[in-house]
Amino acid sequence: MKSCLMVLLVSMVLLGGVAKADPRPDRWGKAGVGAGAAAGALLAGPPGALLGAGFGGFFAERLARARAAGELETELAMNRSDLDELRASLQQARREASDLRADLSDRDTRIAELERARRSSLEIETEIMFRTGHSAIEPESDVRLDGLARMLEENPDVKIRLDGYADPRGESAANLELSGERVGSVREALTARGIAADRIESHAHGAGRSEAATGDLDAYALERRVRVRLQAGDSDARVANSD
């Protein structure tokens, strides 16, 4: 029993010394064989040396495999760490891309809102009033048309629509003609102030759309008018189709 323990002790000492001197697996195999042979020789002479060499080779092979497995585990752990870093980078890139899309969407929304605000600022409606049975421009309306013409000169993309009306007194044909004359007066006043005629669209409605109660003189006064509506040039269709 003491001899066996001595043999194991000698084997371990020999293997430990070789492993410290050179940790390569091929030297482990040689060290294991050498240590096993030496231990076998001490234990039982030449036959023991052969047996010990076999034992030592087996022992060294197991040690080499264990070390190789440890190196593989270390490499696998490093690869897993690299993979985790790549995943984290990908998630960060996705978050940044999402933030960028949100910023672009907000920017587009703001641009659209600004454009709507710009257009709405040009959606102007005013009225030129007339005396009963007349189509001449009144002095106070002349002043209003001066300011309107200046604004139109500063905004050449703005279109103008004129709608003429009359109160319900009198014959329908006469009222239609009168409303047309009123529109013509406003049109001529604008062109005389330098506004191109092709920017102006004219419509006469007579008294056909009157909502005034019969005999209501105040309501009648509000219907003797030309409505002037302005709109940005890219909205021609909506202006043209409005009543």
C-alpha positions as CSV (number, residue, x, y, z in Angstrom):
1,M,0.0,0.0,0.0
2,K,2.8,2.4,0.9
3,S,4.5,1.5,-2.4
4,C,1.4,2.5,-4.4
5,L,1.2,5.8,-2.6
6,M,4.8,6.4,-3.2
7,V,4.3,5.7,-6.9
8,L,1.4,8.1,-7.2
9,L,3.3,10.8,-5.4
10,V,6.3,10.4,-7.7
11,S,4.0,10.6,-10.8
12,M,2.3,13.7,-9.6
13,V,5.7,15.4,-8.8
14,L,7.1,14.5,-12.2
15,L,3.9,15.7,-14.1
16,G,3.7,18.9,-12.1
17,G,7.3,19.8,-12.8
18,V,6.9,19.3,-16.5
19,A,3.6,21.2,-16.7
20,K,5.2,24.2,-15.1
21,A,8.2,24.0,-17.4
22,D,6.2,23.8,-20.6
23,P,2.3,23.8,-20.6
24,R,1.9,22.5,-24.1
25,P,-0.4,19.5,-24.5
26,D,2.2,17.4,-26.4
27,R,4.7,17.8,-23.6
28,W,2.0,16.7,-21.2
29,G,1.7,13.4,-23.1
30,K,5.4,12.8,-23.0
31,A,5.6,13.8,-19.3
32,G,2.7,11.5,-18.5
33,V,4.4,8.6,-20.2
34,G,7.7,9.3,-18.7
35,A,6.3,9.8,-15.2
36,G,4.2,6.7,-15.5
37,A,7.2,4.6,-16.7
38,A,9.4,5.9,-13.9
39,A,6.7,5.2,-11.3
40,G,6.1,1.7,-12.8
41,A,9.8,1.0,-12.6
42,L,10.0,1.9,-9.0
43,L,7.0,-0.2,-8.3
44,A,7.7,-3.5,-10.1
45,G,10.8,-3.2,-12.4
46,P,10.5,-3.5,-16.2
47,P,6.9,-5.0,-16.2
48,G,5.8,-2.2,-13.9
49,A,7.5,0.3,-16.2
50,L,5.4,-0.8,-19.2
51,L,2.3,-0.7,-17.1
52,G,3.2,2.7,-15.7
53,A,3.9,4.1,-19.1
54,G,0.4,3.1,-20.3
55,F,-1.2,4.6,-17.2
56,G,0.9,7.7,-17.6
57,G,-0.1,8.2,-21.2
58,F,-3.8,7.8,-20.4
59,F,-3.5,10.2,-17.5
60,A,-1.7,12.8,-19.7
61,E,-4.3,12.5,-22.5
62,R,-7.1,13.2,-20.0
63,L,-5.2,16.2,-18.7
64,A,-4.7,17.5,-22.3
65,R,-8.3,17.1,-23.2
66,A,-9.4,18.9,-20.0
67,R,-7.1,21.7,-20.8
68,A,-8.4,21.9,-24.4
69,A,-11.9,21.9,-23.2
70,G,-11.1,24.7,-20.8
71,E,-9.6,26.7,-23.7
72,L,-12.8,26.1,-25.8
73,E,-15.0,27.2,-22.9
74,T,-13.0,30.4,-22.6
75,E,-13.2,31.1,-26.3
76,L,-16.9,30.3,-26.3
77,A,-17.4,32.8,-23.4
78,M,-15.5,35.4,-25.3
79,N,-17.6,34.8,-28.4
80,R,-20.8,35.1,-26.3
81,S,-19.5,38.3,-24.9
82,D,-18.8,39.7,-28.4
83,L,-22.3,38.5,-29.5
84,D,-23.9,40.3,-26.6
85,E,-22.1,43.5,-27.5
86,L,-23.2,43.2,-31.1
87,R,-26.8,42.7,-30.0
88,A,-26.6,45.7,-27.7
89,S,-25.1,47.8,-30.6
90,L,-27.9,46.6,-32.9
91,Q,-30.6,47.5,-30.4
92,Q,-29.0,50.9,-30.0
93,A,-28.9,51.4,-33.7
94,R,-32.6,50.4,-34.0
95,R,-33.5,52.9,-31.2
96,E,-31.5,55.7,-33.0
97,A,-33.2,54.8,-36.3
98,S,-36.6,54.9,-34.6
99,D,-35.8,58.3,-33.0
100,L,-34.6,59.6,-36.4
101,R,-37.9,58.5,-38.1
102,A,-39.8,60.2,-35.3
103,D,-37.8,63.4,-35.8
104,L,-38.4,63.3,-39.5
105,S,-42.1,62.7,-39.0
106,D,-42.3,65.6,-36.6
107,R,-40.4,67.8,-39.0
108,D,-42.8,66.9,-41.9
109,T,-45.7,67.6,-39.6
110,R,-44.3,71.0,-38.7
111,I,-43.7,71.8,-42.3
112,A,-47.2,70.8,-43.2
113,E,-48.6,72.9,-40.4
114,L,-46.5,75.9,-41.5
115,E,-47.7,75.5,-45.1
116,R,-51.3,75.3,-43.9
117,A,-50.8,78.4,-41.8
118,R,-49.3,80.2,-44.8
119,R,-52.2,79.2,-47.0
120,S,-54.8,80.1,-44.4
121,S,-53.2,83.5,-44.0
122,L,-54.0,84.1,-47.6
123,E,-57.5,82.8,-47.4
124,I,-59.0,86.2,-47.2
125,E,-62.6,87.2,-47.8
126,T,-64.1,90.6,-47.9
127,E,-67.1,92.3,-49.4
128,I,-67.6,95.4,-51.4
129,M,-71.1,97.0,-50.7
130,F,-73.3,98.9,-53.2
131,R,-76.3,101.2,-53.0
132,T,-79.7,100.1,-54.2
133,G,-79.8,99.7,-57.9
134,H,-76.2,100.9,-58.4
135,S,-72.9,99.2,-59.4
136,A,-70.5,102.1,-58.9
137,I,-67.7,101.7,-56.3
138,E,-68.3,103.8,-53.2
139,P,-65.4,105.9,-51.8
140,E,-64.9,103.8,-48.8
141,S,-64.7,100.7,-51.0
142,D,-62.0,102.4,-53.1
143,V,-59.8,102.6,-50.0
144,R,-60.3,98.9,-49.3
145,L,-59.5,98.0,-52.9
146,D,-56.2,100.0,-52.7
147,G,-55.0,97.9,-49.8
148,L,-56.3,94.7,-51.4
149,A,-54.3,95.5,-54.6
150,R,-51.1,96.1,-52.7
151,M,-51.4,92.7,-50.9
152,L,-52.0,91.0,-54.3
153,E,-48.9,92.6,-55.8
154,E,-46.8,91.3,-52.9
155,N,-48.3,87.8,-53.4
156,P,-48.4,87.0,-57.1
157,D,-49.5,83.4,-56.6
158,V,-52.8,84.5,-55.0
159,K,-55.9,84.1,-57.1
160,I,-59.1,86.2,-56.8
161,R,-62.7,85.1,-57.1
162,L,-65.5,87.7,-57.3
163,D,-69.2,86.8,-56.6
164,G,-71.8,89.4,-57.3
165,Y,-75.3,89.5,-55.6
166,A,-78.4,91.6,-55.5
167,D,-81.3,91.9,-53.1
168,P,-84.6,90.2,-54.1
169,R,-86.5,93.3,-55.1
170,G,-87.1,93.7,-58.8
171,E,-87.1,91.2,-61.7
172,S,-84.7,88.2,-61.6
173,A,-83.2,89.0,-65.0
174,A,-82.5,92.6,-63.9
175,N,-81.0,91.5,-60.6
176,L,-78.7,89.1,-62.4
177,E,-77.6,91.8,-64.8
178,L,-77.0,94.2,-61.9
179,S,-74.9,91.7,-59.9
180,G,-72.8,91.1,-63.1
181,E,-72.2,94.9,-63.4
182,R,-71.2,95.1,-59.8
183,V,-68.6,92.3,-60.3
184,G,-67.4,94.1,-63.4
185,S,-66.8,97.3,-61.4
186,V,-64.7,95.5,-58.8
187,R,-62.8,93.7,-61.6
188,E,-62.0,96.9,-63.4
189,A,-60.9,98.6,-60.2
190,L,-58.4,95.8,-59.5
191,T,-57.0,95.7,-63.1
192,A,-56.7,99.5,-63.0
193,R,-54.5,99.0,-59.9
194,G,-52.2,96.6,-61.8
195,I,-53.7,93.2,-61.0
196,A,-53.6,90.9,-64.0
197,A,-57.0,90.0,-65.4
198,D,-56.2,86.3,-65.6
199,R,-55.9,86.2,-61.9
200,I,-59.5,87.2,-61.4
201,E,-62.5,84.9,-61.7
202,S,-66.0,86.4,-61.9
203,H,-69.5,85.1,-61.1
204,A,-72.9,86.8,-61.0
205,H,-75.7,85.3,-59.0
206,G,-78.4,87.9,-58.9
207,A,-80.9,87.5,-56.1
208,G,-81.3,83.8,-56.6
209,R,-79.4,83.0,-53.3
210,S,-81.1,85.7,-51.2
211,E,-82.0,84.6,-47.6
212,A,-83.4,88.0,-46.6
213,A,-87.0,88.0,-45.2
214,T,-89.5,89.9,-47.3
215,G,-89.4,93.6,-46.4
216,D,-86.3,93.4,-44.2
217,L,-84.4,96.4,-45.5
218,D,-81.3,95.8,-43.4
219,A,-81.0,92.3,-44.8
220,Y,-81.5,93.7,-48.3
221,A,-78.5,96.0,-47.7
222,L,-76.3,93.1,-46.9
223,E,-77.1,91.4,-50.2
224,R,-76.1,94.2,-52.4
225,R,-72.5,93.2,-52.6
226,V,-69.6,91.6,-54.3
227,R,-67.8,89.0,-52.3
228,V,-64.0,89.0,-52.8
229,R,-62.2,85.8,-51.9
230,L,-58.5,85.2,-52.2
231,Q,-56.7,81.9,-52.1
232,A,-53.1,80.7,-52.8
233,G,-52.6,79.7,-56.4
234,D,-52.2,75.9,-55.7
235,S,-55.8,75.8,-54.5
236,D,-57.4,77.1,-57.7
237,A,-59.9,74.3,-57.9
238,R,-61.4,74.9,-54.5
239,V,-61.8,78.6,-55.2
240,A,-63.3,78.1,-58.6
241,N,-65.9,75.6,-57.3
242,S,-67.0,77.7,-54.4
243,D,-70.3,79.5,-54.4
